Amino acid sequence: MTDHAAIHIDRLVRCYGHTDAVNGLTLEVKPGRCYGFFGRNGAGKTTTIKCLLNLLRPTSGTVRVFGLDPRKAEVAVKSRLAYVPELAGHVGSTAQWGCHRSAARRTRANHPQD
């Protein structure tokens, strides 16, 4: 394992026009830890995750996943993750659970020491 945090966010800001979806978020998730985002609608949970996946560009601040900048190493970052967007189907659908099982198998195969 490396010394890099699984997720490192430093003063993340993401604006939509004059509205701050995320305003100054700093967060670090150590390897092997499990965190969740909780909050009301519009609190910036999805926006933060999309910035981590390079689906949205931060207005300012930095994000790192496994020590990598998702903008510069998008394939390397995404090859170690599974992301199911909000509109991917009904909760508990067969396709959604199949996606999770497939991602878990890939993660174990690619990173057996983790």
C-alpha positions as CSV (number, residue, x, y, z in Angstrom):
1,M,0.0,0.0,0.0
2,T,1.1,3.6,-0.5
3,D,1.1,6.5,1.9
4,H,-1.5,8.4,-0.2
5,A,-4.9,9.1,1.1
6,A,-7.7,7.3,-0.8
7,I,-9.4,10.6,-1.2
8,H,-7.8,14.0,-0.5
9,I,-9.9,17.2,-1.0
10,D,-8.4,20.6,-0.2
11,R,-10.6,23.7,-0.2
12,L,-12.9,22.4,-3.0
13,V,-15.2,25.0,-4.5
14,R,-17.6,24.3,-7.3
15,C,-20.0,27.1,-8.5
16,Y,-22.9,27.0,-10.9
17,G,-23.2,30.6,-12.0
18,H,-23.5,32.6,-8.8
19,T,-24.4,29.6,-6.6
20,D,-21.8,27.7,-4.6
21,A,-22.6,24.0,-4.8
22,V,-19.5,23.2,-2.7
23,N,-17.7,26.0,-0.8
24,G,-14.3,25.3,0.7
25,L,-14.6,21.5,1.5
26,T,-11.5,19.9,2.9
27,L,-11.6,16.2,3.6
28,E,-9.2,13.3,3.7
29,V,-10.1,9.6,3.7
30,K,-7.3,7.2,4.6
31,P,-6.9,3.9,2.8
32,G,-9.2,1.2,4.1
33,R,-11.7,3.6,5.6
34,C,-15.3,3.9,4.5
35,Y,-17.1,7.2,4.5
36,G,-20.5,8.4,3.4
37,F,-21.9,11.7,2.3
38,F,-25.1,12.7,4.1
39,G,-27.0,16.0,3.6
40,R,-30.0,17.7,2.3
41,N,-30.7,18.0,-1.4
42,G,-28.4,20.6,-2.9
43,A,-25.8,20.2,-0.2
44,G,-23.0,19.3,-2.7
45,K,-22.7,15.6,-2.3
46,T,-23.1,14.6,-5.9
47,T,-21.1,17.6,-7.1
48,T,-18.2,16.6,-4.8
49,I,-18.2,13.0,-6.1
50,K,-18.4,14.2,-9.7
51,C,-15.3,16.4,-9.1
52,L,-13.5,13.4,-7.7
53,L,-14.3,11.4,-10.9
54,N,-13.5,14.3,-13.3
55,L,-17.1,14.5,-14.5
56,L,-17.1,18.1,-13.3
57,R,-14.1,20.5,-12.9
58,P,-13.7,22.3,-9.6
59,T,-14.0,26.0,-9.7
60,S,-11.0,26.1,-7.3
61,G,-9.2,23.8,-4.8
62,T,-7.7,20.4,-5.4
63,V,-8.9,16.8,-5.4
64,R,-6.8,13.7,-5.4
65,V,-7.9,10.1,-5.6
66,F,-5.2,7.5,-4.6
67,G,-2.7,10.4,-4.8
68,L,-3.6,11.1,-8.4
69,D,-5.2,14.1,-10.0
70,P,-8.4,12.9,-11.7
71,R,-7.9,15.4,-14.5
72,K,-4.5,14.2,-15.4
73,A,-4.9,10.5,-14.6
74,E,-8.5,9.9,-15.3
75,V,-8.2,6.3,-16.6
76,A,-5.9,5.2,-13.7
77,V,-8.4,6.7,-11.1
78,K,-11.5,5.2,-12.7
79,S,-10.0,1.8,-13.2
80,R,-10.0,1.4,-9.4
81,L,-13.5,2.7,-8.8
82,A,-17.2,1.9,-9.5
83,Y,-19.7,4.7,-9.8
84,V,-23.4,4.3,-10.2
85,P,-25.1,7.6,-11.2
86,E,-28.3,8.7,-9.6
87,L,-30.4,7.7,-12.6
88,A,-28.9,4.3,-13.2
89,G,-32.1,2.4,-12.5
90,H,-34.2,1.4,-9.6
91,V,-32.6,0.8,-6.2
92,G,-32.0,-2.9,-5.9
93,S,-32.3,-3.5,-9.6
94,T,-30.5,-6.6,-11.0
95,A,-28.4,-4.5,-13.3
96,Q,-27.2,-2.2,-10.5
97,W,-26.3,-5.2,-8.2
98,G,-24.5,-6.9,-11.1
99,C,-22.5,-3.7,-11.6
100,H,-21.5,-3.7,-7.9
101,R,-20.5,-7.4,-7.9
102,S,-18.5,-6.9,-11.1
103,A,-16.7,-4.0,-9.6
104,A,-15.9,-5.9,-6.4
105,R,-14.5,-8.8,-8.4
106,R,-12.3,-6.4,-10.5
107,T,-11.1,-4.6,-7.3
108,R,-10.1,-7.9,-5.6
109,A,-8.4,-9.2,-8.8
110,N,-6.5,-5.9,-9.4
111,H,-5.6,-5.1,-5.8
112,P,-5.5,-8.3,-3.8
113,Q,-3.2,-6.8,-1.1
114,D,-5.7,-3.9,-0.3
